[in-house]
Every structure is written in C-alpha cells, then in structure tokens.
Amino acid sequence: MTFDELGLCEPILRAVAEEGYTTPTPIQEAAIPHVLAGKDILGTAQTGTGKTAAFALPILHHLITNPPQPSPRRRTRALILTPTRELAIQVAESFANYGKYAQFKIAVLYGGVNQNPQITLLIHGVDIIVATPGRLLDLMDQGWADVKRAEKLVLDEADNMLDMGFIADIRKIIARTPQWRQTLLFSATMPQEIRRLANEILTDPVEVSVAPVSSAADTVEQSVYFVNAEDKPAALLEYLQSTQRERTLVFTRTKQGADRVAQYLTRAGVRAGSLHSDKMQSVRLQIVERFKSGELPLVVATDIAARGLDIDNVSHVVNYDVPHVAENYVHRIGRTGRAGATGVAVSFCEPRELRHLRAIQRLIRQEIRVAELPGFTKPVRSEGRPARQNRSTSRKAAEGQNPANRSSSSSTNTAVAGPQPTLGQLGGRSRRRKRTPFAR
Ligand code: AMP
C-alpha cells in the first residue's frame, strides 16, 4: 500500500515524500483509513512504530480539506495531549513537518518554562495545540487556552500519562472539549485503567494494534561505555577497530558532529561518510546507495537524516552521543536486529549525558548493560543517584514543572525505576589520552 492509496491530500503526500517515507507503517495502514472516516480509535502501539504520523496525517488532512469559516481569530481545531515535554516537542515537530505545505499555527505547551511566550502564541490564535496536561490546564484556567471547539482530540502514550498521575487533569480537559469531537487514544499497553478511560471518552471505537517496537529491540544486544567527553573520539575508534562488524551506523546529535566524526575516522583510516540535512538530497542518496551496496561500510548520521531510511543488515549501531529524546534511542537501535537478525547497539555516555541515559532506560523499561573498553577507564566525575520520586513529583518533573509552583521554571529530573549504574559506583580514574582535534 502507498500513502497515495490511503487517500491523503496532495500537500501531505508531498511533505511525506520529502520526509523520505515510501510506504505506510503497519499502524499507519491500520489506523489512517478509520481516522479519515471519522471513527474514534483505541490504538495499541509503542513509539517507533510510526504512530505519530498515524494520527497526525489524517488530522492534518481533515484540517486542510475542511477549512473553517473565515473568522478574525483562529480557533483551536486539534488538541494532542502527551505525558512529557520531550514528546510534546517531537509531536509538534511532526505536525509542522507533515503540514508544512499548509499554513497552520501550532502551539506546544509544557511546564517548567515561562508561560508568557506560550500565552502570546495563544492570544494570536492557534489551529493545533500539543501539550502536557498540567500546563494546558493552567492556561485554560487562566483563560488563555480554549479547546471548546476542538474537533480532534488525541491522547498519546495514555498509559504513561496515567502512570504519571495525569488522569484528573485529563478528565478536566476532556470535559471542556465538545461531545461531538473525534477522539484517538494511543497507548503502548492496555491495562484496565486505560480500558475504563477508553469506555468513558471514546464512542464506538475501532481497535488497532501493532507489535510493540521493543520486540524488535529484543534481537539487539545493547551496551553502554562510560567515557569522558574528551576520550570519545579515541574510544569510538578503538571500538570500531577492535570489533568484527559489517555495516555500521554511527549517530551524532548535530550535523557538525557527524562531519567531524566522519572526518576523524577517515583520517584514522576507517572509511566513513556522513549524512545530514545540510547535504544536498542527491549527495545523501548517493551515500545511502554506497552504504547499501557495501562500498561504504560506515555512515555517521544525525537522527533527522536517518529518518525514513530503510536500510537492512546494519550489524552495528553506535550512539556516539546519547540522544536527548529517549524515543530516538529506540528508533536508532531499531536500525539493527531487523527481521529476526541479531544486532549490536552500543552507546558512549559521558557524565553529562547520564540523565538522558536514565530517561532511555525508563522508556525501554530495561537497564542497559555497562561494558568496558580496554584502555579506557571510567570517568572520574561521579554523579549521585537521584532520589526516587513520588508519582506527583515525577509527573511534574516530566512536564518540566517545579512541584512547588507549576508555572515557575525548573530543570527536569527524571526518576529511574530499578537500580541504575552510576558513574560514582563505576569509579576509577581516567587515563588521559591525547586530546583530539574535536574534543568538546
Ligand atoms: P513514531 O513511532 O511516531 O515515534 O515514529 C518513529 C519514527 O518512524 C520517526 O522517526 C518517524 O519519522 C519514522 N516514520 C514514521 N512513519 C514512517 C514511514 N511510513 N516510513 C518511514 N519512517 C517513518
């Protein structure tokens, strides 16, 4: 099946093609026709399955093909609720990307930051709101956000929202949306509590489900190396040279990082190319082709550039940087261990990336094995284990809220379930290695 056959309008098809998507994922194939038909959905799907596009594409199609009556101020027509600000930002980015050929205004609302810029956006009117429940409810109570004419409501990662204690806020928000709205509820798991909520808020829903993305990860052997920031290039080189590998994808967070790592490896005698969105499309395609044919055994890529790339037989995924968005980790390592094959995913984690590693372990509900690289001792800086938080504290932390004051600024602090390795426990002194030209 193609996106064309799903009946999506031209501006969306163009944007999807530019994202590099060729065929809908199973959850998209299963959900999109029902969403287009106006049905409520109860979807079991984890992140990494393409679930965002499964609701974003048909919602955007509806907004484009059913323009509102002309009015001096935009009204909010779609509301998406997410458990964390990271997911809210990611979902809003997806709406912006898929809807780039239509002029939609999108507000992403989450706590832990000054609310004034969010209010300024809302004053001018927005078509789509992507929000965490606490901050949205605050802004609704203050009279800035209005969802009483929202035609589409999405609850994304509903089980996580319930786990974080958002249920009361969610009920209050839903009570202020219209009865006639279309509601889509997505959840990785379907406990009784979610079924009860679904019974309350969905009308005659169609159930769609796909195999969880973590099942793909079961065939991936994951490990993490704790290294000092300045040792990362040398540690990567050491790892690559001492490992039997075939096609290898190395991920960096930034485009400059991808170029620098590729140049460093090439100079050190490891054939490598880089892939990021600053490169011309034709150059990107060329690199992908060379990688697929085996001519180029290693590619250093950013998350964005790797999106939509359907490359099989990647033996190793290396996270040179620990991704700041936990879901990107699942997506990255999903590049290996496909179709029953086994794969290897390793991450290089420097002390300041530890909190991102914890967020990843929480998302995948799994502790990643700590491995050691001969010649590299563990970082000297120790970082204590964060105190376990109660439900409401972790909920507010996930939303970016200071528990003492919802609207004030605070930094996030993620709680991790189960015992976690800490750099303090790992101890040891770092052997100083020669600084490389691009040590950060
Ligand atoms: P999600 O499950 O929504 O977090 O999506 C996981 C990843 O799959 C994201 O990086 C998307 O860009 C990518 N993606 C979504 N739909 C497709 C598709 N049809 N083809 C290729 N990649 C996709």
Boltz pocket constraint, residues with backbone or C-beta under 6 A from the ligand:
constraints:
  - pocket:
      binder: B
      contacts: [[A, 20], [A, 21], [A, 22], [A, 23], [A, 24], [A, 25], [A, 28], [A, 46], [A, 47], [A, 48], [A, 49], [A, 50], [A, 51], [A, 52], [A, 53], [A, 307], [A, 308], [A, 309], [A, 327], [A, 331]]
      max_distance: 6.0
